Amino acid sequence: MTAIAIGIIVTSDRAAAGHYEDRGGPAIEAYLANILATDWRPVKRLVPDERASIEQALIALADREKCPLILTTGGTGPAP
């Protein structure tokens, strides 16, 4: 059986720029590992909180990686 690809997108300007460590993505991955019985694998993206970057990540995970589930987190502060 092939592991199901689950997309995890974290949107954060500062984490994507390397100003601090992302904790949201690893927290989602740990939670899924704890609750899922099905064989799965994370497909992660850390992108700036910009519409174009988010769109590209969603398209890549859905169309190229074939993720049937994509979870997103981030964008915790106001931005233009």
Backbone as CSV, one residue per row, in Angstrom:
resi,resn,N_x,N_y,N_z,CA_x,CA_y,CA_z,C_x,C_y,C_z
1,MET,0.839,-1.179,0.000,0.000,0.000,0.000,0.886,1.245,0.000
2,THR,0.544,2.198,-0.838,1.286,3.443,-0.931,0.786,4.426,0.119
3,ALA,1.712,5.119,0.751,1.344,6.120,1.752,0.585,7.263,1.089
4,ILE,-0.459,7.730,1.747,-1.252,8.846,1.251,-0.498,10.144,1.523
5,ALA,-0.364,10.975,0.504,0.299,12.270,0.645,-0.679,13.266,1.258
6,ILE,-0.282,13.867,2.359,-1.090,14.910,2.988,-0.273,16.194,2.974
7,GLY,-0.844,17.218,2.354,-0.158,18.500,2.246,-0.289,19.318,3.517
8,ILE,0.807,19.962,3.884,0.833,20.870,5.037,1.475,22.162,4.568
9,ILE,0.686,23.237,4.557,1.195,24.549,4.152,1.214,25.468,5.366
10,VAL,2.362,26.049,5.621,2.495,27.068,6.659,2.778,28.385,5.949
11,THR,1.955,29.386,6.217,2.175,30.707,5.633,2.704,31.626,6.723
12,SER,3.934,32.087,6.534,4.553,32.988,7.503,5.690,33.726,6.814
13,ASP,5.590,35.033,6.786,6.663,35.834,6.192,7.978,35.618,6.935
14,ARG,7.918,35.705,8.254,9.154,35.625,9.049,9.760,34.217,9.075
15,ALA,8.948,33.188,9.196,9.484,31.820,9.193,10.029,31.465,7.812
16,ALA,9.326,31.890,6.747,9.803,31.611,5.391,11.129,32.312,5.112
17,ALA,11.330,33.470,5.747,12.581,34.218,5.583,13.685,33.713,6.503
18,GLY,13.362,32.769,7.389,14.363,32.200,8.288,14.589,33.002,9.559
19,HIS,13.677,33.928,9.884,13.838,34.739,11.096,13.529,33.962,12.363
20,TYR,12.690,32.958,12.236,12.449,32.064,13.368,11.965,30.714,12.866
21,GLU,12.027,29.750,13.750,11.656,28.372,13.401,10.140,28.212,13.346
22,ASP,9.675,27.557,12.304,8.258,27.245,12.193,7.908,26.157,13.192
23,ARG,6.863,26.370,13.954,6.379,25.347,14.879,5.015,24.809,14.475
24,GLY,4.306,25.544,13.617,2.967,25.128,13.211,2.969,23.864,12.379
25,GLY,3.841,23.814,11.379,3.929,22.635,10.520,4.280,21.374,11.292
26,PRO,5.332,21.420,12.109,5.661,20.242,12.904,4.543,19.837,13.879
27,ALA,3.796,20.808,14.399,2.685,20.483,15.299,1.573,19.746,14.546
28,ILE,1.268,20.197,13.325,0.262,19.510,12.514,0.730,18.099,12.195
29,GLU,1.987,17.971,11.815,2.536,16.652,11.474,2.477,15.706,12.679
30,ALA,2.827,16.199,13.861,2.777,15.368,15.069,1.345,14.967,15.401
31,TYR,0.414,15.885,15.248,-0.989,15.580,15.529,-1.504,14.497,14.585
32,LEU,-1.217,14.648,13.290,-1.661,13.649,12.319,-1.051,12.278,12.615
33,ALA,0.229,12.269,12.989,0.894,11.004,13.317,0.210,10.319,14.496
34,ASN,-0.333,11.121,15.392,-0.988,10.585,16.581,-2.396,10.057,16.293
35,ILE,-3.114,10.652,15.339,-4.525,10.280,15.146,-4.799,9.393,13.939
36,LEU,-3.886,9.357,12.964,-4.167,8.601,11.742,-3.646,7.168,11.831
37,ALA,-4.474,6.239,11.433,-4.071,4.838,11.378,-3.585,4.468,9.980
38,THR,-4.008,5.224,8.982,-3.628,4.978,7.595,-2.170,5.381,7.377
39,ASP,-1.486,4.649,6.512,-0.114,4.998,6.157,-0.143,6.303,5.357
40,TRP,0.590,7.306,5.810,0.584,8.614,5.160,1.976,9.206,5.212
41,ARG,2.168,10.233,4.402,3.443,10.957,4.417,3.151,12.445,4.266
42,PRO,3.876,13.282,5.022,3.656,14.717,4.905,4.373,15.269,3.670
43,VAL,3.717,16.216,3.022,4.326,16.970,1.927,4.211,18.428,2.349
44,LYS,5.319,18.995,2.801,5.292,20.289,3.484,5.749,21.438,2.588
45,ARG,5.129,22.590,2.824,5.527,23.827,2.172,5.500,24.935,3.222
46,LEU,6.555,25.743,3.257,6.638,26.924,4.112,6.772,28.114,3.176
47,VAL,5.751,28.954,3.138,5.703,30.037,2.152,5.411,31.365,2.828
48,PRO,5.833,32.462,2.192,5.469,33.786,2.710,3.952,33.965,2.671
49,ASP,3.456,34.824,3.530,2.030,35.097,3.614,1.623,36.062,2.496
50,GLU,1.717,35.554,1.288,1.370,36.325,0.091,0.491,35.444,-0.781
51,ARG,-0.540,36.040,-1.351,-1.523,35.267,-2.109,-0.888,34.396,-3.192
52,ALA,0.024,34.955,-3.974,0.627,34.198,-5.080,1.396,32.981,-4.561
53,SER,2.132,33.147,-3.470,2.893,32.029,-2.900,1.975,30.931,-2.377
54,ILE,0.893,31.347,-1.744,-0.070,30.383,-1.209,-0.750,29.634,-2.356
55,GLU,-1.164,30.376,-3.379,-1.800,29.746,-4.545,-0.879,28.721,-5.195
56,GLN,0.386,29.091,-5.380,1.348,28.181,-6.013,1.539,26.922,-5.177
57,ALA,1.597,27.074,-3.859,1.772,25.917,-2.986,0.550,25.004,-3.048
58,LEU,-0.649,25.590,-3.036,-1.870,24.788,-3.131,-1.940,24.028,-4.454
59,ILE,-1.621,24.705,-5.542,-1.646,24.055,-6.859,-0.628,22.925,-6.919
60,ALA,0.575,23.183,-6.412,1.621,22.154,-6.439,1.202,20.922,-5.643
61,LEU,0.648,21.131,-4.461,0.257,19.993,-3.628,-0.936,19.243,-4.205
62,ALA,-1.887,19.970,-4.760,-3.085,19.319,-5.311,-2.801,18.654,-6.654
63,ASP,-2.177,19.378,-7.561,-2.015,18.887,-8.928,-0.779,18.013,-9.136
64,ARG,0.351,18.431,-8.592,1.583,17.663,-8.836,1.810,16.565,-7.806
65,GLU,1.570,16.882,-6.543,1.790,15.899,-5.472,0.576,15.007,-5.232
66,LYS,-0.564,15.391,-5.803,-1.808,14.597,-5.692,-2.269,14.397,-4.244
67,CYS,-2.151,15.432,-3.435,-2.597,15.359,-2.040,-4.124,15.446,-1.978
68,PRO,-4.792,14.436,-1.429,-6.245,14.502,-1.301,-6.683,15.383,-0.126
69,LEU,-5.735,15.714,0.742,-6.002,16.575,1.898,-4.851,17.562,2.011
70,ILE,-5.187,18.839,2.158,-4.177,19.880,2.358,-4.610,20.712,3.547
71,LEU,-3.753,20.784,4.556,-4.016,21.575,5.747,-3.158,22.827,5.704
72,THR,-3.722,23.947,6.152,-2.964,25.202,6.155,-3.005,25.818,7.543
73,THR,-1.967,26.556,7.844,-1.901,27.313,9.096,-0.993,28.516,8.856
74,GLY,-1.079,29.469,9.759,-0.211,30.629,9.655,-0.978,31.892,9.350
75,GLY,-0.233,32.891,8.913,-0.849,34.169,8.647,-1.422,34.775,9.912
76,THR,-0.628,34.768,10.978,-1.140,35.148,12.295,-1.156,36.658,12.546
77,GLY,-0.522,37.437,11.673,-0.515,38.878,11.892,-1.102,39.623,10.714
78,PRO,-1.484,40.881,10.919,-2.036,41.661,9.817,-0.981,41.946,8.760
79,ALA,-1.415,41.950,7.535,-0.509,42.218,6.410,-1.331,42.864,5.300
80,PRO,-0.656,43.590,4.425,-1.405,44.186,3.292,-2.072,43.128,2.434
